[in-house]
């Protein structure tokens, strides 16, 4: 305890904030080295838009239990059709919960999963949720060429559009793999008429994804693509990811709630995400996983449903359409803190 007090004095944070940050890092730190600092090419931004009254958004990454990036080495894509398809029951459980609390979500649907569960996607759409794309194969963009990514995206759109009542207009990259090395993917989204993306995680805390200096607020590209960054809570200069998924499962709910509320108190919407398999404690266990991947994938699955219900009670969630009225002022008229960083010139 004396050590924590000394560290707190050095951090210059209020004690309560310091304890939350320290506890969160204890649960979430995934590597012992220092992650690389990724620089976002800021010249494609128009504005990072703060909000006096944040509107939170509930999102779902709809994929089968074996599609996760954590299992990619143990469960090759070529074997997926041999595995048990369990996506429907937890998805219906989630749909009923969202209906109970009258929340409309964005479902980022994997094309491969939709192709094998078309009636499920139609039902999601019939319940007035927004259908968006999660790509087709769940390959990370960092492992694809621009041509391969374009083919993967088009294949997903061809599958999803006939199943959805809404025009497919949104995208989330598998494993949040829009990074400083794959910013080019946003231009391909724009090419196919997509109008929003939620793939950028503005953090360096996870070695597998993130852009450390990306804007925290929703922003638009020069061509008008709306980016909804995944949520992080800030403590001084430290950014702590808290958008959902494993962060919801692995953290005690009071700490997760505090982090989410901190996003709102700092004028930002809380962008939440979850996978249906995280509501399915009975899905098969894959042997041979590294201890960290096993922990991240299977820990606390039996707590997910109750935590989501508490979240729906504690927070107000709106629809994706609430984000589109954003009309960013010109760079010259920006008065928000750190605006000079947005004007840094990098080649796109």
C-alpha positions in Angstrom: 0.0 0.0 0.0 2.8 2.4 0.8 4.2 1.7 -2.7 0.9 2.5 -4.3 0.7 5.8 -2.4 4.2 6.7 -3.5 3.3 5.9 -7.1 0.1 7.9 -6.8 2.0 11.0 -5.7 4.3 10.6 -8.7 1.3 10.2 -11.1 -0.3 13.5 -10.0 -3.8 11.8 -10.3 -6.6 11.9 -7.7 -6.2 8.8 -5.5 -9.5 7.2 -6.7 -8.5 7.6 -10.3 -5.1 6.2 -9.7 -6.5 3.1 -8.0 -8.9 2.5 -10.9 -6.1 2.9 -13.4 -3.7 0.7 -11.4 -6.3 -2.1 -10.9 -7.2 -2.0 -14.6 -3.6 -2.3 -15.7 -3.2 -5.2 -13.3 -6.1 -7.0 -15.1 -5.3 -6.0 -18.7 -1.6 -5.6 -19.2 -0.8 -8.1 -21.9 2.9 -7.7 -22.6 6.0 -6.8 -20.6 7.7 -4.7 -23.3 6.8 -1.3 -24.4 4.4 -1.4 -27.4 5.4 0.6 -30.5 4.0 4.1 -30.8 1.8 4.3 -33.8 1.3 7.7 -35.6 -2.0 8.3 -37.3 -1.7 10.3 -40.5 -3.8 13.2 -39.3 -4.1 15.0 -42.6 -7.1 12.9 -43.6 -9.1 14.2 -40.6 -11.6 17.1 -40.7 -12.4 17.3 -37.0 -12.5 15.4 -33.7 -15.9 16.3 -32.4 -16.5 16.5 -28.6 -20.0 16.4 -27.3 -21.6 18.1 -24.3 -24.2 15.3 -24.0 -22.5 12.0 -25.1 -24.7 9.5 -26.9 -23.5 6.0 -26.2 -23.7 3.2 -28.8 -24.2 -0.6 -28.3 -22.5 -2.7 -30.9 -22.2 -6.4 -31.6 -19.5 -8.2 -33.5 -21.5 -11.2 -34.8 -19.3 -14.1 -35.5 -19.0 -17.8 -34.4 -17.1 -18.8 -31.4 -14.2 -20.2 -33.4 -13.7 -17.0 -35.5 -11.9 -15.1 -32.8 -8.4 -13.7 -33.4 -7.3 -15.5 -30.2 -8.0 -18.9 -31.8 -6.7 -18.2 -35.3 -3.6 -20.3 -34.9 -5.4 -23.2 -33.4 -8.5 -23.2 -35.6 -7.6 -22.5 -39.3 -10.3 -20.9 -41.5 -10.3 -24.1 -43.7 -11.7 -26.1 -40.7 -14.6 -23.8 -39.7 -17.3 -25.8 -41.5 -16.3 -28.8 -39.4 -17.1 -27.0 -36.1 -20.4 -26.6 -34.2 -22.4 -23.7 -35.3 -23.7 -22.2 -32.0 -24.1 -18.5 -32.9 -28.0 -18.4 -32.9 -28.9 -19.2 -29.3 -26.7 -16.5 -27.6 -27.6 -14.0 -30.3 -31.3 -14.5 -29.6 -30.6 -14.2 -25.9 -28.9 -10.9 -26.6 -31.7 -9.7 -28.9 -34.3 -10.4 -26.2 -32.2 -8.4 -23.7 -31.9 -5.5 -26.0 -35.6 -5.5 -26.6 -36.3 -5.5 -22.9 -34.3 -2.3 -22.5 -35.5 -0.9 -25.9 -32.0 -0.5 -27.2 -31.2 -0.5 -31.0 -27.7 -1.8 -31.7 -25.3 -2.0 -34.6 -24.5 -5.6 -35.6 -21.2 -5.9 -37.4 -21.8 -9.2 -39.1 -19.2 -11.5 -40.4 -20.0 -12.5 -44.0 -19.0 -16.2 -43.4 -21.4 -16.4 -40.5 -24.2 -14.7 -42.3 -23.9 -17.0 -45.3 -24.6 -20.0 -43.0 -27.2 -18.2 -40.8 -29.3 -16.1 -43.1 -32.5 -16.4 -41.1 -30.7 -15.1 -38.0 -29.5 -12.0 -39.9 -33.0 -11.3 -41.2 -34.4 -11.6 -37.7 -31.8 -9.1 -36.3 -32.8 -6.7 -39.1 -36.5 -7.3 -38.5 -36.0 -6.2 -34.9 -34.8 -2.8 -36.2 -31.1 -3.2 -35.5 -28.6 -1.9 -38.0 -26.7 -4.5 -40.0 -23.1 -3.6 -40.8 -20.2 -5.6 -42.1 -17.4 -7.2 -40.2 -15.8 -8.4 -43.5 -16.1 -12.0 -44.8 -13.3 -14.1 -43.5 -12.2 -12.4 -40.2 -8.7 -12.0 -41.6 -6.9 -9.0 -40.0 -6.4 -6.2 -42.5 -2.7 -6.1 -41.4 -2.4 -9.5 -43.1 -4.1 -8.6 -46.4 -3.1 -6.5 -49.4 -5.4 -3.7 -50.4 -6.7 -6.0 -53.3 -7.4 -8.9 -50.9 -9.2 -6.6 -48.4 -11.3 -5.2 -51.2 -12.3 -8.7 -52.3 -13.1 -9.7 -48.8 -15.2 -6.6 -48.2 -17.2 -7.0 -51.5 -17.9 -10.6 -50.7 -19.4 -9.7 -47.3 -21.5 -6.9 -48.8 -22.9 -9.3 -51.5 -24.0 -11.6 -48.7 -25.3 -9.1 -46.2 -27.2 -6.6 -48.3 -30.0 -9.1 -49.4 -30.5 -10.0 -45.8 -30.8 -6.5 -44.3 -33.6 -4.0 -44.4 -31.1 -1.1 -44.1 -28.5 -0.1 -46.6 -25.2 -1.6 -45.4 -23.2 1.5 -44.5 -20.9 0.5 -41.6 -17.7 -1.5 -41.1 -15.6 -2.8 -38.2 -12.3 -4.5 -38.9 -11.6 -7.9 -37.4 -9.4 -7.5 -34.3 -9.6 -3.7 -34.8 -6.9 -4.0 -37.4 -7.2 -0.5 -38.9 -3.8 0.7 -37.7 -1.3 3.3 -38.8 -0.1 0.7 -41.4 -3.6 0.0 -42.8 -5.3 3.5 -42.9 -5.6 2.9 -46.6 -8.5 0.6 -45.8 -10.7 3.6 -45.1 -10.5 4.8 -48.7 -11.7 1.4 -49.9 -14.7 1.7 -47.5 -15.5 5.1 -49.0 -15.2 3.6 -52.5 -18.0 1.2 -51.8 -20.3 3.8 -50.3 -19.8 3.0 -46.6 -20.4 6.0 -44.4 -19.1 4.9 -41.0 -16.4 2.8 -39.5 -15.6 1.7 -35.9 -12.2 0.0 -36.2 -9.7 2.3 -34.6 -8.7 1.7 -31.0 -6.9 4.8 -29.7 -4.5 2.9 -27.4 -1.1 1.3 -27.3 -2.0 -1.0 -24.4 -2.7 -4.1 -26.5 0.2 -5.4 -28.8 -2.2 -6.7 -31.4 -4.0 -3.5 -32.3 -4.3 0.3 -31.7 -3.2 3.7 -32.8 -1.7 5.3 -29.7 -2.4 8.9 -30.7 -5.7 8.5 -32.6 -8.5 11.0 -31.7 -10.7 9.9 -28.8 -13.9 11.5 -30.1 -15.8 10.6 -33.3 -14.3 12.2 -36.3 -14.7 12.4 -40.1 -12.3 11.9 -42.9 -11.9 14.5 -45.7 -14.4 12.4 -47.8 -17.0 12.4 -45.0 -16.5 8.8 -43.6 -17.5 8.9 -39.9 -15.1 7.1 -37.6 -16.3 6.0 -34.2 -13.2 5.1 -32.2 -13.4 2.4 -29.6 -13.6 3.8 -26.1 -10.7 4.4 -23.8 -10.7 6.2 -20.4 -7.9 8.7 -19.9 -5.9 9.2 -16.7 -3.5 12.1 -17.3 -1.7 11.0 -20.5 -2.5 7.3 -19.9 -5.2 5.7 -22.1 -7.0 2.7 -20.7 -9.1 0.6 -23.1 -12.6 -0.2 -21.8 -14.9 -0.6 -24.8 -16.3 -4.1 -24.0 -15.6 -7.7 -24.9 -12.8 -9.1 -22.8 -12.5 -5.8 -20.9 -16.1 -6.3 -19.7 -15.5 -10.0 -18.8 -12.1 -9.6 -17.2 -12.7 -6.5 -15.1 -15.0 -6.4 -12.0 -18.1 -4.6 -13.1 -17.8 -1.6 -10.8 -14.4 -0.8 -12.3 -15.7 -1.3 -15.9 -18.6 1.0 -15.1 -16.3 3.7 -13.7 -14.1 3.6 -16.8 -17.2 3.9 -19.1 -18.6 6.7 -17.0 -15.3 8.5 -17.2 -15.6 8.5 -21.0 -19.0 10.2 -20.6 -17.7 12.7 -18.0 -14.9 13.7 -20.4 -17.6 14.5 -23.1 -17.2 11.4 -25.2 -19.7 8.7 -26.2 -19.1 5.2 -24.8 -18.8 2.8 -27.8 -19.6 -0.7 -26.4 -19.0 -4.0 -28.2 -19.7 -7.7 -27.4 -19.6 -11.0 -29.2 -22.5 -13.5 -29.0 -20.0 -16.3 -28.0 -19.2 -14.3 -24.9 -22.8 -15.1 -23.7 -22.2 -18.9 -24.4 -20.2 -20.5 -21.5 -20.7 -23.9 -23.0 -18.9 -23.5 -26.3 -16.1 -26.1 -26.9 -12.8 -25.5 -25.3 -9.8 -25.6 -27.7 -6.7 -27.3 -26.3 -3.1 -26.1 -26.8 -3.7 -22.4 -26.4 -1.1 -20.2 -24.7 -2.2 -19.5 -21.1 -2.8 -15.8 -21.9 -5.0 -16.5 -24.9 -6.9 -19.2 -22.9 -7.5 -16.7 -20.1 -8.6 -13.9 -22.5 -11.0 -16.1 -24.4 -12.6 -18.3 -21.7 -12.5 -16.3 -18.4 -15.7 -15.2 -16.8 -18.0 -16.2 -19.7 -20.7 -17.0 -17.1 -20.8 -13.3 -16.0 -21.3 -11.7 -19.4 -25.1 -11.7 -19.5 -25.6 -10.2 -16.0 -22.9 -7.6 -16.7 -24.6 -6.5 -19.9 -27.9 -6.2 -18.2 -26.3 -4.0 -15.5 -24.7 -1.9 -18.3 -28.1 -1.4 -20.0 -29.5 -0.3 -16.7 -26.7 2.1 -15.9 -26.2 3.7 -19.3 -28.3 5.3 -22.0 -27.7 3.9 -25.5 -28.9 5.5 -28.7 -28.9 4.7 -32.4 -26.2 5.1 -34.9 -28.2 7.8 -36.7 -27.6 10.1 -33.7 -24.0 10.4 -34.7 -24.5 11.5 -38.3 -25.7 15.1 -37.6 -22.1 15.9 -36.7 -21.1 19.0 -38.7 -17.5 19.6 -37.9 -16.3 23.2 -38.1 -13.3 24.0 -40.1 -9.9 23.4 -38.7 -9.4 27.2 -38.4 -12.4 27.5 -36.1 -11.5 24.6 -33.7 -11.0 25.7 -30.1 -10.7 22.3 -28.4 -7.7 21.2 -26.5 -5.0 19.6 -28.6 -6.4 20.9 -31.9 -2.9 21.7 -33.1 -2.2 18.0 -33.1 -4.9 17.5 -35.7 -3.2 19.8 -38.2 0.1 17.8 -38.2 0.9 17.0 -41.8 1.6 13.4 -42.8 1.3 11.8 -46.2 -1.8 9.6 -46.5 
